[in-house]
Amino acid sequence: MFQLLKTFRDDTSGAVTVDWVIITAAVVGMSAISFFVIEDNSNALMTSAGGAIAAENDF
């Protein structure tokens, strides 16, 4: 039994796949966070610009 566990522990054939999965998950997570931050700020900018344009009353 210990020999089987030792063989499993020493086998590194899937280590690169695990690394890629972790890196991909981190990139997707950071992209999602960045999207929501940019979305909130751009909505605030649109509201401010719309208010400034509506306040001009030049039409």
Secondary structure, 3 states (H helix, E strand, C coil): CHHHHHHHHHCCCCHHHHHHHHHHHHHHHHHHHHHHHHHHHHHHHHHHHHHHHHHHCCC
